[in-house]
Amino acid sequence: MSIQEFIRDLSRLDPSKSSSEKFRDFCELAFCAYAKLTASPARAKNLEERYMNIVQTYRDKDTIRAYPRLMAMVWRGVMDGQDFLGQAAAELNALDAKTGQFFTPMPVSRMMAVIGLQGAETAIKEKGFITLNEPASGAGGMILAAAKVITEMGYDPSSHLLVSAQDISQIAYQMCFLQLTFAGIPAYVERCNSLSMESFDASWTPATLAFYRQHGRLF
């Protein structure tokens, strides 16, 4: 799925907002929709309110109706092995370079995953799954690369990988949650300061529910 096609279609929507604003809204709307699946009733209500507050900022409601189609484009891109949202954010200038945000090309992420996962196959055989911690996750590209490497080892990441991911940026947190959700990766994604451990928000991806039923434990 073409990231350029996604950006083109997004840019054509409601001209009262910039493309980067629409991208941020898109990520938050999708995040609210999927995070509700593993949220408590009180948090689910809060997420629904956040969703509707964003919807009300659009004069052109056709934009909101177009977002599910864009979400399907992201899902297909992630399933094709792309860090789709990370690259789209970079091309839309939705990243903040002053705070160290930048897009890591997937070949680089894959190389790092291959190096970092040496011995993973033995650990999976012994324990049933491995855990992975990413303290500066960004959009989750390195986690997606790690899942791909585990798949190539002959294991299903949805059953044999459990992830803890953190980022201080709200949009990075939301992008990471969405991409791990679309990839079917069990994960606890947290918006926090990995140095001070101050936490602002956190969500389990839906795949964690099946992972817990299979293994009977998480971290």
N, C-alpha and C positions, 0 to 999 in steps of 0.2 A: 504494500500500500504506500502511495507516494505522500511524503510529508509536505511536499510542495502543493499537492492537491488539497490537503487539509488546510494549509495556510491560505491558499487562494479562496477556498469556500468560506473560511472563517472571516477573511477580510471583507468579503462581499456583504456580510450581514450588517445589521443596525449601524449606520454611519455616525450615530451620535456618540459612539464609543470607539476608542482606538483599538487596533488589533491586539495589542498587549493587554488592554483592559478586558476585552472579550475573552482572551485566552485564560486570564486569571479567573474570570467568572465561570468559564466552562469547567475549569479544574475544580473549583469549589462546589459547583452544582453537582458534578459527577461524584465528587468525594462525599457530599452529604447524602446522596442517594445510596451509595454502596456502604458507607460507614454505618448507616442505620441497621444493616443486616446483622451486625454483631453488637449493637449498642443496647444499653439498658433502656427501659421505657422512657425515663426522664431525659436521657441524652438523645434518644431518637426524636423526641418532641423538639428538643433544642435544635437538632440538625434540620428538621423540617421547617422550623421557623427561619433558620439561616437561609435555607433554600428559597423560601417564598420572599424573603426580603430582597434577595438578588433579582428574582423574577420581576419584582415590582419596579426595579430601576430601568427596565427596558420599555421604551415606547413602542418598539416594533416587536410584537409578540411572536412573529414568524421566526425570529432569531431563536427563541426558546424552543420552538417546535423543531428547529433544525439541529439543535445540539445532540439529540440522540443519534442522528445519522453520523455526526462527527465522532461521537463516542464509539460507534461501530468501526469507523476508520482507524481509531486509535487501537481498539482491540485487535483488529486484523494485523496492524503493524507490529504490535507486541508479540502476537503469535508467530509472526514471520521472523522474530528475533531482533527487532529493532528497539533501541532506546527512543521510542517514538516521541514521547512528550519532552524528554530532555533535549533532543535535537530541535524540536519545534520551538521550545522555549528560547533556545539559543538564537534561532533564526528570527524570532519575533522580538528580540531584545528584551525578553521578560526575565532574564537573569541579571543579578547584581554583581558585576565584576569587582566592585569595591569591597564586597564582603567575601570574595573568594569563590563566587559561583562561576562555573564554566562547564561546558559540555565536553565530556571525555568520549572520544570516538570508540565505538564498540570493539574494533580490533584490539585497541589498547586494553580495554576492560577484559576482553577474553584472554589476552596474554597474562594479565595479572591473576585472573581466575585459575588458569592452568597451573601457574606457579604456586598460588596459595592453597590449592586443593590437592596437592600431592599427599598421598596417604588417606584421602577421603574414602576411597573404596574399602579399605581395610576397616576404617571406623564404622562405616555403614553396616558391614557384615557383622561386626561385633556388637553394635549397640542398636541397630535398626534404623538410625538416622544420624545426621550430623547437624550441629547448630552453627550458624554463621552470624557474626555481629558486624554491622557496618555503621560506625559512629558518625560518618559524614556522608549520608547516603545519596544526596542529591535526588535525582529522579529515579534512582534504583538501577541504573545501567549496569553497575558491577555485579549486583545481585542477579540480574537477568542473565548476565554472562556466566556466573557461577552455576545457575540452574541449567544452562545449556551444557556446560561441561559435565555436570552430574548426569544429565540425560544421555550424553555420549558414552558415559561409563556403563549405561544399561539400567539406570535407576530413575524412578519417577520422582521429581522434586516435590510433588504434592504429598508424597508419602515418606520421603527420605531426607527432607531438608526443612529445618525450622529456622526462621530468620528473626533477628532483632535489628531494627534499622532506626537510626536517629538523624535528624537534621533540625537546625534551629530555624530555618526558613519555612514560612507557612506554605508557600507554593511548592517548594521541594518536598515537604512532608506530604502534601496532597498528591503530587505527581507520583511519588514513590508508592504510596498506598494504592493508587489506581493501577499502576503498571504491575505491581505484585498481585493485585486482585485479578487483573485480566490474565496474568500468566498462571494463576492457580497455585501460588506459592503461599504456604502457611507463614504468617509473619505478624509480629507485633511492631507496628510502625509508630514512632513517637516524635512529636515536635518538642525538642528539648535542647538545652545547652549541654553538649557531651562533656564539657570540662567542669562546669559547676554542678551538673546534674539537676539543674532547675528544669522542671517539666511543665509544659503548657497544654498539651493535648496528646492523646494516644488512641489508637484503634487497632483491633485485630482484623486481619483480612478474613473474608468468608471461608477460605480454604482451611483455616485453622480448626474449624468445627469438625470436619471429617478427619483431620490429622489427630485431634484429641480422641475421637471415637476409636481410631485405629490403635493408638499407642497408650492411651490412658494417662498421659502426662504431657506437660509442655516444658518450660524451662525449669 
